[in-house]
Amino acid sequence: MTFQDLGLEADLLSALTERGYVEPTDIQAKAIPLLISKDTDFVGQAQTGTGKTAAFALPMLHKIQAGSKGIQALVLAPTRELANQIENEISKFAVNKRVNTFCVYGGTPIGKQIGDFKRTRPQILIGTPGRVLDLIRRGVLDFSECKLAALDEADEMLDMGFLDDVRSILDCMKTDYKTWMFSATMPREIRRLVDDYLTNPEEIAIQKKTLSNEDIEQQYYLVRPGDMPEAIARLFETMSSYYAIIFCRTKLDTKNLSDALNSRGFTADCLNGDMSQDRRDSTMARFKRKDVDLLVCTDVAARGIDVDDLTHVINFGLPLDNESYVHRIGRTGRAGQKGIAISLVAPQDERKLRFIERMTKARVEKKQLPTAQETRDALIKRLSDRVIDSSREADLRDPGLGAFAASLETLQKDDLIRALYKLNAADKLEHLKRRERLDAPERGGARGARVDTSPNGRGRNDRGPRDNSRGARDDRMEKDGRNTRPGFSRLVVNVGRNSSQMPFRQFLSGFARELDVQERFIQNMDMGQDVTTFDVPDRFVDRLVATKGIVFGDQTLRLDKTAPVGNESSRSAPSKPRSSRPRARKFAERRANA
């Protein structure tokens, strides 16, 4: 079957041909003809990376009335990265149609966004739930002509706490619109949303594919966490070619690993929530052009990245949940190509791989890391091949070549070899003198001596007794003197009682709306004179700390993780540093019991 068989109009088929689309994926082949031929509500269940965007975007463009001045279709996505990706895809499909698209999301100044929206006058609006709801409440959006609402990654919106916002948005729509919902999973809350807002929907569920060695070869290496940067470098130094994404758990890891790889001569860049949208866009553009071979990112920052020809996906430690593992490795082995998924696994996490194998129904093969000698041999071969190739490519008629040769006449062959080695290889091979093998013993085995590879050179034995120098986890728990519950982080924002005179309830409601976070996820809020601290689930932290340009009251918001004990919030409280906590606690209890 080809796209020609799906009933799409000529303008769309032409755009697909220009982009090299030939055969539809399973979800596209089943959803597109159905959505074109029927005026119906729809539920599509398919994994991430199966082409869901085209499955709803192409029928949507088929039904849109080109040239109309009102919003005819709304697309909701859980993250700004995915929203931008969808907008980009729809724009490419609509290249031969007179259809305008526009994307709205939090983290950017809303005033500029409103002005750009009014100038664009889109027929298709794509956005995150929080920002779309904010624009509705400001009276900016008019859905009187809207015929379609598409919800992409509905289960992800549930996980991020946006489902109430989605309901509020759908309540603002006119009664005769159709809803198309796409979700990788169908938890009870999503099924309830379907029952409440969709009428006799057509449903298609694409059988979840088993991730097999035919598509993705899964490997793992047992490595101590401190040796993982060196392990990744050795793996890439022994590969002939690569174009890869490396997943890390934290923003700090992405920055440190990217810097470490660049210092070793790789072309790497990082993508995380601390970066401005402009810088994120430029980073992605460089990666897609292959100016950069390695992209180091967090799961949150990677959402919306759509690259079909990755050779490798690397897990810098296993993710916290098995579904994230599947989403990560599913980014390679696409479009009929082979892919390799490599996981660097700490000894204490090896057991977790057994659960992953059962879930993916595919074996994850244990491998041995390249030794220092194997890495050295691979580097020397690559460098010598480059020298030989360069000598063959040199233009013998170049007058500069003769002058250069004359200047080196006093050197013997051995002198030239030593000079080439010093200039091209010595620094690259220096780090390999430290350690022959990096493979960690299995849990319970002989551990051997620990050789530190961290940039500051401090080994494990240099740290002193644990009682005198607590680890990072304890530091985080002690920083603001309170027990933040597991799975949450404590943030501080530069707004307090001095800059916000509104009642606490109104402050919380408005603050949550500006940040695109439901009130129930903001807990233990403590208002000081000049700053406010609060707890949020870890999954929101990268996005919130990266927030730029949002104005709340008369204050431009700046969010960060909390400072150590004695922070501004504690100092600025008039007499009792904890005086506002009972009120926050009482309000949290009241919300929980409502």
Secondary structure, 3 states (H helix, E strand, C coil): CCHHHHCCCHHHHHHHHHCCCCCCCHHHHHHHHHHHHCCCCEEEECCCCCCHHHHHHHHHHHHCCCCCCCCCEEEECCCHHHHHHHHHHHHHHCCCCCCCEEEECCCCCHHHHHHHHHHHCCCEEEECHHHHHHHHHCCCCCCCCCCEEEECCHHHHHHCCCHHHHHHHHHCCCCCCEEEEEECCCCHHHHHHHHHHCCCCEEEECCCCCCCCCCEEEEEEEECHHHHHHHHHHHHHCCCCCCEEEEECCHHHHHHHHHHHHHCCCCEEEECCCCCHHHHHHHHHHHHCCCCCEEEEEHHHHCCCCCCCCCEEEEECCCCCHHHHHHHHCCCCCCCCCEEEEEEECHHHHHHHHHHHHHHCCCCEECCCCCHHHHHHHHHHHHHHHHHHHHHHCCCCCHHHHHHHHHCCCCCHHHHHHHHHHHHCHHHHHHHHCCCCCECCCCCCCCCCCCCCCCCCCCHHHCCCCCCCCCHHHHHHHCCCCCCCCCEEEEEECCCCCCCCCCHHHHHHHHHHHCCCCHHHCEEEEECCCCEEEEEEHHHHHHHHCCCCCEECCEECCEEECCCCCCHHHHHCCCCCCCCHHHHHHHHHHHHHC
